């Protein structure tokens, strides 16, 4: 995630289920298309009947896997 073209150095606290960033990210490429209606990306991390979704500003939100909003996107990724 980036802000003004610079990496915001995010990390994930798995115990608390929250992300931390040096700067608050914004809806910028390469992860986001600023002209797209997609404002959330789902993760593969499951929480029972929920999964995490990330918003363009870096928030992680547990969400029902049955949600069907048009502004949720999916992106396949692999471990670094």
N, C-alpha and C positions, 0 to 999 in steps of 0.2 A: 504494500500500500504506500502511496506517495502523497506528498504535498508540494505543490509548485515544482514538480519534476524530481524531487529528492525523496529517497527512501525514508520512511518515518521510524525505522528500527523497531518494529513491533515484536512482542513476545507473548506467549500464551501461558497463563497460570492454570494448569489443568486441575489443581485442587479446588480452586475457587470458580473455575469456568469463566474467567474474564481475560481480555487482552489488555496489554499495556503498550503504550507508544511514547516515543520521545516527543512527537508532535502529533496533533490530531490529523488523520488523513482526510483527503477529500476525493471526490469522484473524478479521478484522472486516469488516463491510460498509463500503463498497459493493462491493468486489471479491469478498469472500468471504461465504458464508452460514454462520455459525457452527454451524448445525444440519444442514448438508449433510455427506455422507460424502466429498465431493470435497475433496482436500487438495493437488492439483496442477493447474495450468493449463498447457497446451501452448502453445508459441509457433510462429510460422511460420518461424522461423530454422532452416534446415536445416544439418546437419553430415554430409553424405553420407547414410548410412542412419540417421542419428540426428537428433533435434530437441531443443531445450531445453524443459524443463518447469520451472515455478517452484512452489516450495512456499509455504505460507502464511507461513512465517517468513523468506521472501526468498531462500532458496537456489535457485540455478540448476543444474540437473542435466542433462547430455547423456543422452538415453535413446533406445533403439531405437524407430523408428517402428512397429515390429511389436508393441510392448507392448500388452496388452489388459486392464490392471487396471481394475476398476470405479471406483476412486477418482481416475482421471484425468479432468479436464473440459476442455472446449473453449470458447473465448470469442472471438468475432469482434471485432476492433478495427481501427481505421484510424490512419494517421499523424496526429499532433497538428497 
